[in-house]
Amino acid sequence: WPLDGEYDEYMQPVRREQRWVRASEAFDASVTMWGGEHISPNDVNQGALGNCWLLAAASALAEYPERIESMFVNPQRNTEGIYAVNLWSLGVPHTVVIDDYLPITSHNENFFSKRGDDGSLWMPLLEKALAKAMGNYYHLNGGHGFEGAHYMNGSPYTYFYNQEESTDAIWNKLTAHDLSKEIIIAHTG
């Protein structure tokens, strides 16, 4: 990100192809909160922001849709364009209220996280709520998936560093946690 130039209210460089548009103006009625196939890990599509850690956490949470549903106070797309999202900070639950103005490109596509392939809007709205909670979109660059899950649902986490374990030991550990319906987020350097 350049250090000189013009910045918008979220401390993002102003780009010629990006403009802030209400979701209700950018997308037709086929774009709904949960999309045509309801909540799915496949609804998470990265855009121009380096927040794969956060998107990995959202995708892991979406394996069980009720985890995502419980974050949204008003779970339907609405004409007012106001959404309340339950998040966690320093172990304390709080609600963040956002509008539905999203950074949109000239091709009517989300600039940061993209709407789901099935027309779901929850991920760009969740990303905006997290950007607001953390100060701006720029603060979402870089992080760890377990931190993202913690911000979203307050869950405790255990970090396993598996470099010294065998493939079978890692697989057995993942299988045991998956059978317990735990949130699993893996990454590599």
Beta strands, then each sheet from edge to edge (+ up, - down):
strand 1: 18-22
strand 2: 82-89
strand 3: 92-99
strand 4: 101-105
sheet 1: 1+ 4-
sheet 2: 2+ 3-
end
